[in-house]
Amino acid sequence: MSLPNTADVVIIGGGVMGASIAYHLANAGMRDILLLEKDDFFGQGATGRCAGGVRYQFATEVNVRLSLASLPMLERFEEEIGQAIDYRKCGYLFVLTQPADVSIFQSTLTMQNRLGAGTFWLDGDDIRQRLPMMGLEDAIGGTFNPKDGTVDPNSVVMGYIRAGQRLGVNALTGVEVTGIQTGGGCVRAVESNQGIISTPVIVNAAGPWASLVADKAGLTVPTALGKGCMVAMATRLVHTVLNRCKHPSDGDIFVPIGTVTVLGTTDIPVGSPEDLAIEPEEIDLLLAEGEILIPSLLQHRPLRAWAGIRPLYRPATEPVIADPGCGHHRLIQRVTAVHDRRIRHERCCEGPIEAAELRPLRHQAHGVSGDDGLERRADDPQAGHELGGALPRGSHRVVGDDDRARIQEQSHDLE
Ligand SMILES: Cc1cc2nc3c(=O)[nH]c(=O)nc-3n(C[C@H](O)[C@H](O)[C@H](O)COP(=O)(O)OP(=O)(O)OC[C@H]3O[C@@H](n4cnc5c(N)ncnc54)[C@H](O)[C@@H]3O)c2cc1C
């Protein structure tokens, strides 16, 4: 389809958020929806670079509720949307190594199960029995939910794009929004490298680029961009998502995806959504930490490494949803994670968004990120179970230059 001169709504960004919003608006009966993606393909931003983890295990009630509302939708995805998404309920095991974490995770587990999440407690011996090949001598307990797992993010994106197109969504790639025209407190038009589109409504679904897009309308969306690096090993080394928690907020995550294992991830503050270069130290850190958990790790072949930028929202006092105060002419701004899409979008479609309920998701001072891309407080027990902190003394292993060169070379595959 070609670029129209007008649209009832223009969605900027063809990642999982934009694709889902487009589909859900169309499914709710809206017409004349235009989705613009600057890249040549949909889903090449954070969505195509994420680990695809979906889970019920969260530390805050609002996140658990979002999961309870949205993960069942992934189960019905193929039936409803017509696209298989490889939803694997392989379970998600948080392994605790610090006594202080035990009571925190146990109270979190109580909260999760009160809401109906179905999370189990395992003691250290249970964990070692289940995973005898792992270096889990220091495991003192953990939580496991068998319904947590992974999906293929690209299939989710394309499922929504195609389902939206069937409902009349005009979804275009290679169209970069370069400006936003406003007047009288309302958005008026979108300027792009292909032409200008008049529209009364713009949805900013630009993920890590959200603040740059908002800036074009003279608005501020404060973001804290965090680069996450991951390495794919050529062997399936685990059969459940394994997240080993260490203090203060670092950890290692292993994600089984088909025949490979994705090992991650770092969280390094960056200044731009294009800052995707991977430093050798990041690979060293991932492999060295991974080797603690899987002593045979380096006997397996690394396939590639890549980085993605987490679109974290860092508010000062602004609400998540910015309404320029012009009736239905709203500029909706959001920065969120894959598996939250349904409930938030339903609210977009149905009317005013209940900002109060989403408020707990807002980034507090000095928040940190988790593997799902949601920001959390630094004292959140499920915050930042990822790499990024210092290695335990004596545990750092220098990875051979050959390994590093091979991984770095392969890391360009996705950049
Ligand atoms: C390393 C890593 C691991 C992660 N793991 C998980 C996980 O396990 N589970 C989970 O739920 N989440 C995870 N996340 C978070 C998840 O990837 C993101 O929350 C999600 O993909 C955000 O989707 P989005 O559509 O908002 O952004 P994106 O996918 O980045 O989409 C934004 C799109 O907007 C386009 N765009 C930007 N500017 C313009 C413009 N001017 N004109 C037109 N188009 C534009 C971009 O090209 C891009 O395609 C992870 C993230 C990272 C980085």
The ligand as a Gaussian input file, in Angstrom:
#p B3LYP/6-31G(d) Opt

LIG

0 1
 C       18.264000      -7.661000      25.767000
 C       16.775000      -7.555000      25.974000
 C       16.059000      -8.617000      26.467000
 C       14.692000      -8.514000      26.679000
 N       14.005000      -9.608000      27.116000
 C       12.664000      -9.548000      27.271000
 C       11.930000     -10.687000      27.663000
 O       12.479000     -11.760000      27.880000
 N       10.581000     -10.568000      27.816000
 C        9.925000      -9.381000      27.567000
 O        8.696000      -9.325000      27.719000
 N       10.607000      -8.276000      27.167000
 C       11.955000      -8.337000      27.016000
 N       12.650000      -7.229000      26.611000
 C       11.919000      -5.967000      26.443000
 C       11.173000      -5.939000      25.089000
 O       12.055000      -6.267000      24.053000
 C       10.588000      -4.573000      24.842000
 O        9.883000      -4.126000      25.974000
 C        9.629000      -4.562000      23.660000
 O       10.166000      -5.261000      22.574000
 C        9.317000      -3.133000      23.272000
 O        8.556000      -3.149000      22.088000
 P        8.252000      -1.790000      21.338000
 O        7.326000      -2.109000      20.220000
 O        7.819000      -0.794000      22.347000
 O        9.685000      -1.286000      20.824000
 P       10.510000      -1.739000      19.526000
 O       10.417000      -3.195000      19.281000
 O       11.858000      -1.157000      19.660000
 O        9.732000      -1.038000      18.351000
 C        9.846000       0.352000      18.120000
 C        9.867000       0.534000      16.618000
 O        9.728000       1.913000      16.329000
 C       10.470000       2.154000      15.141000
 N       10.720000       3.586000      15.053000
 C       11.467000       4.318000      15.915000
 N       11.493000       5.604000      15.510000
 C       10.721000       5.680000      14.397000
 C       10.375000       6.751000      13.510000
 N       10.812000       8.030000      13.694000
 N        9.588000       6.485000      12.431000
 C        9.138000       5.195000      12.216000
 N        9.472000       4.160000      13.008000
 C       10.239000       4.395000      14.097000
 C       11.736000       1.333000      15.355000
 O       12.435000       1.088000      14.151000
 C       11.176000       0.076000      16.004000
 O       10.921000      -0.946000      15.059000
 C       14.018000      -7.306000      26.381000
 C       14.733000      -6.235000      25.845000
 C       16.095000      -6.354000      25.637000
 C       16.835000      -5.199000      25.033000

